[in-house]
């Protein structure tokens, strides 16, 4: 009898441990992934946090395999970024079509400095692009030049891309990095005329090994602003429906970034994950820190598909939660 009782006790302990493990082990879902497939760029923005330290771009078959693995793991939105993604138009166009036509993702977006965007590209691939986000940090061209955005053509190009997005049914978005050079600027009149569906304003961010010293390709320390200065900029512009602020607190560790080698980056100082092509998506996710709570807090899920009925509907057709 005592052997029977011990056996029952051991079974109960084993079952309890198994249940406890099941409750504490969660499977991360990479719902929204930022794929920085190239570090190459034709601009020299002083605060860039993904600098041209390599020239690597994954081969198309391998990139397709990696994105397929992400889709199977739960990815619903892909954002192509760089560097400058339009520096590799064939790769970019191929991946856009693959993600929409084969993976059937809810949203495909691109972040660009705008300089290399052409109507020819949008006429060919625009039906598979949900969002085109153009970086514009100032409506004063001298400020743009000081930042490293170009030679004085940034604002004119921004209006041209806005019109092309309207022509090809793409949601037009603006990204602005608020820094020492532009934090006092009043952008209200321009935002009203441009009428982006989303205007995301980032507080300039320091990333270790990318833009944090005189030894890195970029040194953003000289353009840092205080939290109070950032909040003052936000207060001046917050009445726009499109306005989405992202302070350092929300931004630093809430983005799931896949680099040019298909590794997840970690913003806590740890090394990147292994390539998802070699270790799989879950193992890669488990080896880095991704602040899912901050992802939610900053409104990481929104009306990201261009086929939704309006700004009040999210990608699933339900009302927005954030």
C-alpha positions as CSV (number, residue, x, y, z in Angstrom):
1,X,0.0,0.0,0.0
2,X,2.8,2.4,0.9
3,X,4.4,1.9,-2.5
4,X,1.1,2.7,-4.1
5,X,0.7,5.9,-2.1
6,X,4.3,7.0,-3.0
7,X,3.6,6.4,-6.7
8,X,0.4,8.5,-6.5
9,X,2.4,11.3,-4.7
10,X,5.1,11.3,-7.3
11,X,2.6,11.4,-10.1
12,X,0.9,14.4,-8.5
13,X,4.2,16.2,-8.0
14,X,5.1,15.5,-11.7
15,X,1.7,16.8,-12.9
16,X,2.0,19.9,-10.7
17,X,5.5,20.7,-12.1
18,X,4.3,20.2,-15.6
19,X,1.3,22.5,-15.1
20,X,3.5,25.1,-13.4
21,X,5.9,25.0,-16.3
22,X,3.1,25.3,-18.8
23,X,1.7,28.4,-17.0
24,X,5.1,30.2,-16.9
25,X,6.2,29.3,-20.4
26,X,4.7,31.6,-23.1
27,X,5.2,31.5,-26.8
28,X,6.2,35.0,-28.1
29,X,4.5,36.0,-31.4
30,X,6.4,38.3,-33.6
31,X,3.3,40.2,-34.7
32,X,5.1,43.2,-36.2
33,X,8.7,42.9,-37.4
34,X,11.0,45.6,-38.7
35,X,13.3,44.0,-41.2
36,X,16.4,46.2,-41.7
37,X,17.6,44.2,-44.7
38,X,20.4,46.7,-45.6
39,X,22.6,49.1,-43.7
40,X,23.6,51.0,-46.8
41,X,22.2,54.5,-47.3
42,X,22.6,57.6,-49.5
43,X,22.1,60.0,-46.5
44,X,24.3,60.8,-43.5
45,X,21.7,61.6,-40.7
46,X,23.6,62.4,-37.6
47,X,21.3,60.3,-35.3
48,X,21.1,57.2,-37.4
49,X,20.9,54.1,-35.2
50,X,21.4,51.4,-37.9
51,X,24.6,52.6,-39.6
52,X,26.4,51.2,-42.6
53,X,28.8,48.9,-40.8
54,X,28.2,46.1,-43.3
55,X,27.1,45.8,-47.0
56,X,25.4,42.5,-46.5
57,X,22.0,41.8,-48.1
58,X,20.5,38.3,-47.7
59,X,20.0,36.2,-50.9
60,X,16.4,36.3,-52.0
61,X,15.6,32.6,-51.4
62,X,17.0,32.8,-47.9
63,X,15.1,36.0,-47.1
64,X,11.9,34.4,-48.4
65,X,12.5,31.4,-46.1
66,X,13.1,33.6,-43.1
67,X,10.0,35.6,-43.7
68,X,8.0,32.4,-44.2
69,X,9.2,31.2,-40.8
70,X,8.1,34.5,-39.2
71,X,4.7,34.3,-40.8
72,X,4.2,30.8,-39.4
73,X,5.2,32.1,-36.0
74,X,2.5,34.7,-36.1
75,X,3.9,37.8,-38.0
76,X,1.0,39.9,-39.4
77,X,2.9,43.0,-40.3
78,X,6.3,43.5,-41.9
79,X,8.1,46.9,-42.2
80,X,11.1,47.1,-44.6
81,X,13.7,49.5,-43.4
82,X,17.4,50.2,-43.6
83,X,19.7,52.0,-44.2
84,X,17.6,53.0,-47.1
85,X,15.5,50.2,-48.5
86,X,15.0,51.8,-52.0
87,X,18.8,51.5,-52.5
88,X,18.0,47.8,-53.4
89,X,14.8,48.2,-55.4
90,X,14.7,44.7,-57.0
91,X,15.1,43.0,-53.6
92,X,12.5,45.3,-52.0
93,X,10.0,44.8,-54.8
94,X,10.4,41.0,-54.7
95,X,10.0,40.9,-51.0
96,X,6.9,43.2,-51.0
97,X,5.2,41.0,-53.6
98,X,6.1,37.8,-51.7
99,X,4.8,39.0,-48.4
100,X,1.4,40.1,-49.8
101,X,0.8,37.5,-52.5
102,X,2.3,34.4,-50.9
103,X,2.4,35.0,-47.2
104,X,-0.8,37.0,-47.2
105,X,0.4,39.4,-44.5
106,X,-2.1,42.0,-43.3
107,X,0.3,44.8,-43.7
108,X,3.4,45.6,-45.7
109,X,5.1,48.9,-45.0
110,X,8.3,50.7,-45.9
111,X,10.3,53.4,-44.1
112,X,12.4,55.6,-46.5
113,X,14.2,58.9,-46.6
114,X,12.2,59.4,-49.8
115,X,15.0,60.4,-52.2
116,X,14.9,57.2,-54.3
117,X,11.2,56.7,-54.4
118,X,9.9,56.7,-58.0
119,X,6.5,56.5,-59.6
120,X,7.7,53.6,-61.7
121,X,8.3,51.5,-58.6
122,X,5.0,52.4,-57.0
123,X,3.1,51.8,-60.2
124,X,4.5,48.3,-60.3
125,X,4.4,47.4,-56.6
126,X,2.0,49.9,-55.0
127,X,-0.9,47.5,-54.9
128,X,1.1,45.4,-52.4
129,X,2.2,48.3,-50.2
130,X,-0.1,49.3,-47.3
131,X,2.0,52.1,-45.8
132,X,4.8,54.3,-47.1
133,X,6.5,56.2,-44.3
134,X,8.8,59.0,-45.3
135,X,11.3,60.5,-42.8
136,X,11.1,64.2,-42.6
137,X,12.7,65.9,-39.6
138,X,12.2,69.6,-40.6
139,X,10.4,71.8,-43.0
140,X,13.4,74.1,-43.0
141,X,15.8,72.8,-45.6
142,X,18.8,74.3,-43.8
143,X,17.9,72.2,-40.8
144,X,17.6,69.1,-43.0
145,X,21.0,69.7,-44.5
146,X,22.5,70.1,-41.0
147,X,20.9,66.8,-39.9
148,X,22.3,65.1,-43.0
149,X,19.1,64.6,-45.0
150,X,20.4,66.0,-48.2
151,X,20.9,69.2,-50.2
152,X,17.6,71.0,-49.9
153,X,15.1,68.8,-51.7
154,X,13.5,66.9,-48.8
155,X,10.3,68.9,-48.4
156,X,9.5,69.1,-52.1
157,X,10.0,65.3,-52.4
158,X,7.7,64.8,-49.4
159,X,4.8,66.5,-51.2
160,X,5.5,64.5,-54.4
161,X,5.4,61.2,-52.5
162,X,2.2,62.2,-50.7
163,X,0.6,62.7,-54.1
164,X,1.9,59.4,-55.4
165,X,0.5,57.6,-52.4
166,X,-2.9,59.1,-53.0
167,X,-2.7,58.0,-56.7
168,X,-1.8,54.4,-55.9
169,X,-3.9,53.9,-52.8
170,X,-1.1,53.7,-50.3
171,X,-1.3,55.1,-46.7
172,X,1.0,58.0,-46.4
173,X,2.9,58.3,-43.1
174,X,5.6,60.8,-41.9
175,X,8.3,59.9,-39.4
176,X,10.1,62.7,-37.5
177,X,13.0,62.4,-35.1
178,X,12.9,65.3,-32.6
179,X,16.4,66.4,-31.8
180,X,18.5,69.5,-30.8
181,X,18.1,70.9,-34.4
182,X,14.3,70.9,-34.7
183,X,12.7,70.6,-31.2
184,X,11.6,74.3,-31.3
185,X,10.1,74.1,-34.8
186,X,6.4,74.6,-35.3
187,X,5.3,72.1,-37.9
188,X,1.6,72.4,-37.6
189,X,0.8,74.2,-40.8
190,X,2.8,71.7,-42.9
191,X,1.2,68.7,-41.2
192,X,-2.3,70.1,-41.8
193,X,-1.5,70.5,-45.6
194,X,0.2,67.1,-46.0
195,X,-2.5,65.3,-43.9
196,X,-0.7,62.0,-43.3
197,X,-2.7,59.2,-41.8
198,X,0.0,58.8,-39.2
199,X,2.7,61.2,-38.0
200,X,5.1,59.4,-35.7
201,X,7.5,61.7,-33.7
202,X,10.4,59.9,-32.1
203,X,12.6,61.3,-29.3
204,X,16.2,61.1,-30.6
205,X,17.7,57.8,-29.3
206,X,21.2,56.7,-28.4
207,X,22.0,53.1,-29.4
208,X,25.2,51.6,-28.1
209,X,27.7,50.8,-30.8
210,X,25.8,52.6,-33.5
211,X,25.6,56.4,-32.6
212,X,27.0,56.8,-29.1
213,X,30.6,58.0,-29.5
214,X,33.2,59.6,-31.7
215,X,34.3,56.1,-32.7
216,X,30.9,55.1,-34.2
217,X,29.9,56.2,-37.8
218,X,27.3,58.6,-36.2
219,X,27.4,60.4,-33.0
220,X,24.0,61.5,-31.8
221,X,25.1,62.8,-28.4
222,X,25.4,66.3,-29.8
223,X,21.7,66.4,-30.8
224,X,20.2,64.9,-27.7
225,X,17.3,66.7,-26.0
226,X,15.8,66.5,-22.5
227,X,12.6,64.8,-21.8
228,X,11.1,68.2,-21.0
229,X,12.1,69.6,-24.5
230,X,10.6,66.5,-26.2
231,X,7.4,66.9,-24.2
232,X,7.2,70.6,-25.2
233,X,7.4,69.6,-28.9
234,X,4.6,67.1,-28.3
235,X,2.4,69.6,-26.5
236,X,2.7,72.0,-29.5
237,X,1.6,69.3,-32.0
238,X,-0.5,66.8,-30.1
239,X,-3.9,68.1,-31.5
240,X,-3.3,66.4,-34.8
241,X,-5.3,63.2,-35.1
242,X,-2.3,61.6,-36.9
243,X,0.2,62.5,-34.1
244,X,1.9,59.5,-32.4
245,X,4.6,60.4,-29.9
246,X,7.3,57.9,-29.0
247,X,9.6,58.8,-26.2
248,X,12.9,57.0,-25.4
249,X,11.0,55.0,-22.7
250,X,8.6,53.6,-25.2
251,X,10.8,53.2,-28.2
252,X,14.1,51.8,-26.9
253,X,13.1,48.1,-26.4
254,X,9.7,47.8,-27.9
255,X,10.6,47.3,-31.5
256,X,11.3,43.8,-32.9
257,X,14.2,44.4,-35.2
258,X,15.5,41.8,-37.6
259,X,18.9,42.8,-39.1
260,X,20.5,42.1,-42.4
261,X,21.6,38.6,-41.3
262,X,18.1,37.8,-40.1
263,X,19.0,38.1,-36.4
264,X,16.9,39.8,-33.8
265,X,18.7,42.7,-32.2
266,X,18.8,43.3,-28.5
267,X,18.8,46.8,-27.1
268,X,19.8,45.8,-23.6
269,X,23.4,45.3,-24.5
270,X,23.3,41.6,-25.2
271,X,24.5,40.1,-28.5
272,X,22.1,39.6,-31.4
273,X,20.2,36.3,-31.6
274,X,21.3,33.6,-34.0
275,X,19.9,33.8,-37.5
276,X,16.3,32.6,-37.6
277,X,17.4,30.6,-40.6
278,X,19.7,28.6,-38.3
279,X,18.1,28.6,-34.8
280,X,14.4,29.1,-35.6
281,X,12.1,32.0,-34.7
282,X,11.3,31.0,-31.1
283,X,14.9,30.3,-30.1
284,X,15.9,33.6,-31.6
285,X,13.1,35.5,-29.8
286,X,14.0,33.8,-26.5
287,X,17.6,34.9,-26.7
288,X,16.8,38.7,-26.8
289,X,14.8,41.1,-24.8
290,X,11.6,42.4,-26.5
291,X,9.4,44.6,-24.3
292,X,6.0,43.4,-25.5
293,X,4.2,45.6,-22.9
294,X,5.9,48.7,-24.3
295,X,5.0,47.5,-27.8
296,X,1.3,47.6,-26.7
297,X,1.7,50.9,-24.8
298,X,3.1,52.8,-27.9
299,X,0.2,51.6,-30.0
300,X,2.1,48.9,-31.9
301,X,-1.1,47.5,-33.4
302,X,-3.2,50.0,-35.4
303,X,-5.1,50.4,-38.6
304,X,-2.2,49.1,-40.7
305,X,-4.0,47.6,-43.7
306,X,-5.0,49.9,-46.5
307,X,-8.1,47.8,-47.3
308,X,-9.8,48.7,-43.9
309,X,-13.0,50.7,-43.9
310,X,-11.5,53.6,-42.0
311,X,-9.3,54.8,-39.3
312,X,-11.7,53.5,-36.6
313,X,-11.0,49.9,-37.7
314,X,-8.0,47.8,-37.0
315,X,-6.5,45.1,-39.1
316,X,-9.0,42.5,-38.0
317,X,-11.9,44.9,-38.6
318,X,-12.4,45.4,-34.9
319,X,-12.2,48.8,-33.2
320,X,-8.8,49.9,-32.2
321,X,-7.6,49.0,-28.7
322,X,-5.0,51.7,-28.5
